[in-house]
């Protein structure tokens, strides 16, 4: 397992170098020089959000009687998000990787982790819908209504997450005996998550509000960038910018590091609210710098934990050998 972590870390380093090369080092440095005030503040907000996310994950695990050190949860989250960010698989890789790095794949761990992720995604989608709903206040000639399909899709996602009945159960019944084993397992986990939500509504409610606080910290990043650029700051404009960028972020999770999608989304968002489109690059590149810093941190954490385990394992082996020889 630790050798696999080291291999993943080496692969992630190459992916990180590829992302930096394609993002354009000179372009990033030029923009970030202008954002030297905003970037540290954005990183600080991201660190606070990471802490809050670890609090909710820890609470969800404790609800299943699983105790994990919070520092370990932070490391696992950063490492898994780094791999999801740098590869084409996105959440399809990062979520299972979180469970794998915890060192246990029990149903209780899976249920608690997926519940934490589901609650966070719910709050993220709600912010995206709220932001997109603000667009008609800015758009000209009905441009904002081009985003109505995105609002409807995100609304359907909210309904799917919050409903009490299992969504996959209907799919399993429709497939009958031809249902693949992975879909059966996914349906079982979904039922467990929905049951957990009903059995511990107080815990889930607390996770939801902490998740909303995390989303507001992300919205505050837009406020900070606008302020650092000496642009007029309006709550509705900030929400609209975040809504557009968030919707495109959710749709482009399969693109490695969302190269091009983040920049295009920020440029479009600034244009829609009547600001200079090219200033949107400042927001996109500030966030990209933040994401690359966390990706590098995740890679270093993977490498460090794999090295620490290699140092510890020979000692454990020698200790067990001495005990067995003493017994003989």
C-alpha positions in Angstrom: 0.0 0.0 0.0 2.8 2.4 0.9 4.7 1.6 -2.3 1.5 2.4 -4.2 1.3 5.7 -2.4 4.9 6.5 -3.5 4.1 5.6 -7.1 1.0 7.8 -7.0 3.1 10.7 -5.5 5.7 10.4 -8.3 2.9 10.3 -11.0 1.3 13.4 -9.3 4.6 15.3 -9.5 4.7 14.7 -13.3 1.1 15.8 -13.6 1.7 18.9 -11.5 4.6 19.9 -13.8 2.4 19.3 -16.9 -0.3 21.6 -15.4 2.1 24.4 -14.6 3.6 24.2 -18.1 0.2 24.3 -19.8 -1.1 27.1 -17.5 1.9 29.2 -18.5 4.5 30.1 -15.9 5.1 33.6 -17.2 1.4 34.4 -17.4 0.8 33.1 -13.9 3.7 35.0 -12.4 2.6 38.2 -14.1 -1.0 37.9 -12.8 0.1 36.8 -9.3 2.4 39.7 -8.9 -0.6 41.9 -9.2 -2.5 39.6 -6.8 0.2 39.5 -4.1 -2.3 40.8 -1.6 -5.2 38.6 -2.5 -3.4 35.3 -2.8 -2.3 35.0 0.9 -5.8 35.9 1.9 -7.3 33.3 -0.4 -4.9 30.7 0.9 -5.8 31.6 4.5 -9.5 31.2 3.7 -8.8 27.9 2.0 -6.9 26.6 5.1 -9.9 27.6 7.3 -12.2 25.8 4.9 -10.0 22.7 5.0 -10.2 22.7 8.8 -14.0 23.0 8.8 -14.3 20.2 6.2 -12.1 18.0 8.4 -14.4 18.8 11.4 -17.5 17.6 9.5 -15.7 14.5 8.2 -14.5 13.6 11.7 -18.0 14.1 13.1 -19.5 11.9 10.4 -16.9 9.1 11.2 -17.6 9.4 14.9 -21.3 9.0 14.2 -20.3 5.5 13.0 -18.0 5.0 16.0 -14.8 5.5 14.0 -12.1 7.8 15.5 -9.4 9.2 13.2 -6.9 11.9 14.1 -7.9 15.2 12.6 -4.4 15.9 11.2 -4.6 12.6 9.4 -8.0 13.6 7.9 -6.5 16.8 6.7 -3.6 15.0 5.0 -5.8 12.4 3.4 -8.2 15.0 2.1 -5.4 17.2 0.6 -3.7 14.1 -1.0 -6.9 12.7 -2.5 -8.1 16.1 -3.8 -4.6 16.6 -5.4 -5.0 13.4 -7.4 -8.6 14.3 -8.3 -7.5 17.8 -9.4 -4.6 16.6 -11.5 -6.2 13.7 -13.3 -9.2 13.2 -15.7 -11.1 11.1 -13.1 -11.8 13.9 -10.7 -14.1 12.9 -7.8 -14.3 9.4 -9.2 -10.7 9.0 -8.0 -10.5 11.3 -5.1 -13.5 10.0 -3.1 -12.5 6.3 -3.2 -8.9 7.3 -2.5 -9.9 9.1 0.7 -11.3 5.8 2.0 -8.3 3.9 0.8 -5.8 6.2 2.5 -7.7 6.0 5.8 -6.6 2.4 5.9 -10.0 0.8 6.2 -12.7 0.1 3.6 -15.5 -1.0 6.0 -19.0 -0.1 5.1 -19.2 2.2 8.1 -16.2 4.2 6.8 -17.7 4.4 3.3 -21.1 5.5 4.6 -19.6 8.2 6.8 -17.2 9.5 4.1 -19.8 9.6 1.3 -22.3 11.3 3.6 -19.8 14.0 4.3 -19.1 14.4 0.6 -22.8 14.4 -0.2 -23.6 17.2 2.3 -20.7 19.3 1.0 -21.8 18.8 -2.6 -25.4 19.8 -1.7 -24.2 23.1 -0.2 -22.0 23.7 -3.3 -24.9 23.1 -5.7 -27.1 25.4 -3.6 -24.5 28.2 -3.9 -24.2 27.6 -7.7 -28.0 27.8 -8.1 -28.2 31.0 -6.0 -25.4 32.6 -8.1 -26.9 31.6 -11.5 -30.3 33.0 -10.3 -28.7 36.4 -9.9 -27.7 36.6 -13.6 -30.9 38.1 -14.9 -30.1 41.3 -12.9 -27.1 41.8 -15.1 -27.6 40.2 -18.5 -28.6 42.0 -21.6 -30.9 40.7 -24.3 -31.7 37.5 -22.4 -28.1 36.3 -22.2 -28.7 35.1 -18.6 -31.4 32.7 -19.8 -28.8 30.6 -21.5 -27.9 29.4 -18.0 -31.4 28.2 -17.2 -30.6 24.6 -18.2 -27.7 24.7 -15.7 -30.1 25.9 -13.0 -32.5 23.1 -13.8 -29.8 20.4 -13.8 -28.4 21.6 -10.5 -31.9 21.8 -9.1 -32.5 18.2 -10.1 -29.2 17.3 -8.4 -30.5 18.9 -5.2 -33.7 16.9 -5.4 -31.7 13.6 -6.0 -29.5 14.3 -2.9 -32.2 15.3 -0.5 -34.9 12.8 -1.3 -35.6 10.0 1.2 -35.9 7.1 -1.2 -33.0 5.5 -2.9 -32.4 6.6 -6.5 -30.2 3.6 -7.4 -32.8 1.2 -6.0 -35.1 1.9 -9.0 -32.1 1.4 -11.4 -31.3 -2.0 -9.7 -34.9 -3.1 -9.9 -35.1 -2.1 -13.6 -31.9 -4.1 -14.4 -33.1 -7.2 -12.5 -30.7 -10.1 -12.7 -28.4 -8.2 -15.1 -27.5 -5.7 -12.4 -23.6 -5.4 -12.2 -22.1 -6.1 -8.7 -20.7 -2.6 -8.4 -24.1 -1.1 -8.9 -25.6 -3.4 -6.2 -22.8 -2.2 -3.8 -23.5 1.4 -4.7 -27.2 1.0 -4.0 -26.5 -0.6 -0.6 -24.2 2.3 0.3 -26.8 4.9 -0.8 -29.5 3.3 1.3 -27.0 3.3 4.3 -26.3 7.0 3.8 -30.0 8.0 3.6 -30.7 5.9 6.7 -27.8 7.5 8.5 -29.3 10.9 7.7 -32.7 10.0 9.1 -31.2 8.3 12.2 -28.9 11.3 13.1 -30.7 14.5 11.8 -28.9 16.7 14.4 -25.5 15.6 13.2 -26.4 16.0 9.5 -27.9 19.4 10.2 -24.7 20.6 11.9 -22.6 19.2 8.9 -24.9 21.1 6.5 -24.4 24.5 8.2 -20.7 24.0 8.5 -20.7 23.1 4.8 -22.6 26.4 4.1 -19.9 28.2 6.0 -17.3 26.6 3.8 -19.2 27.8 0.7 -19.4 31.3 2.0 -15.6 31.3 2.5 -15.3 30.4 -1.2 -17.6 33.2 -2.1 -15.5 35.5 0.0 -12.5 34.7 -2.3 -14.3 36.5 -5.1 -14.9 39.5 -2.9 -11.2 39.7 -2.0 -10.1 39.5 -5.6 -12.5 42.3 -6.6 -11.3 44.4 -3.7 -7.7 43.9 -4.6 -8.4 44.9 -8.2 -10.1 48.1 -6.9 -13.3 47.1 -8.5 -16.8 47.9 -7.2 -18.0 45.1 -4.9 -21.7 44.2 -4.8 -23.1 41.1 -3.2 -25.3 40.2 -6.1 -22.3 40.6 -8.6 -20.1 38.4 -6.3 -22.8 35.7 -6.1 -23.3 35.8 -9.9 -19.6 35.4 -10.6 -19.4 32.6 -8.1 -22.5 30.9 -9.6 -21.0 30.9 -13.1 -17.6 29.7 -12.1 -19.0 27.1 -9.7 -21.3 25.7 -12.4 -18.5 25.4 -14.9 -16.2 23.9 -12.2 -18.8 21.1 -11.5 -19.2 20.5 -15.2 -15.4 20.4 -16.0 -14.2 18.2 -13.1 -13.0 15.6 -15.7 -10.5 18.0 -17.2 -7.0 17.7 -15.6 -6.7 20.7 -13.3 -9.6 22.2 -15.3 -7.1 23.7 -17.6 -8.8 26.4 -19.7 -12.2 25.8 -18.0 -11.4 27.9 -14.9 -10.0 30.8 -17.0 -12.9 30.7 -19.5 -15.5 30.5 -16.7 -14.0 33.5 -14.9 -13.7 35.6 -18.1 -17.4 34.7 -18.9 -18.6 35.5 -15.4 -16.9 38.9 -15.3 -18.3 39.8 -18.8 -21.8 38.8 -17.7 -21.8 41.2 -14.7 -20.4 44.1 -16.8 -16.7 43.9 -15.7 -13.7 43.7 -17.9 -13.5 40.1 -19.0 -9.7 39.9 -18.9 -9.8 40.8 -15.2 -11.5 37.4 -14.7 -8.0 35.9 -15.3 -6.9 37.3 -12.0 -9.6 35.4 -10.1 -8.9 32.2 -12.1 -5.1 32.3 -11.7 -5.3 33.2 -8.1 -7.4 30.2 -7.4 -5.2 28.0 -9.7 -2.2 29.1 -7.7 -4.0 28.2 -4.5 -5.0 24.8 -5.9 -1.5 24.0 -7.1 -0.1 24.8 -3.7 -2.6 22.4 -2.1 -1.8 19.8 -4.8 1.9 20.0 -4.0 1.1 19.7 -0.3 -0.9 16.6 -0.9 1.9 15.0 -3.0 4.4 15.8 -0.3 2.1 14.3 2.4 1.8 11.1 0.3 5.6 10.8 -0.1 6.2 11.6 3.6 3.7 9.0 4.9 5.1 6.3 2.5 8.7 7.0 3.6 7.7 7.0 7.3 6.0 3.6 6.8 9.1 2.2 5.1 11.2 3.3 8.0 8.8 1.9 10.6 8.1 -1.5 8.8 11.7 -2.9 9.0 11.7 -2.0 12.7 8.4 -3.8 13.3 9.8 -6.8 11.3 13.0 -6.9 13.4 11.0 -6.6 16.6 8.6 -9.5 15.6 11.7 -11.6 14.5 13.3 -11.1 17.9 10.1 -12.2 19.7 9.8 -15.3 17.6 13.5 -16.2 18.2 13.1 -15.7 21.9 10.1 -18.0 21.9 12.1 -20.7 20.2 
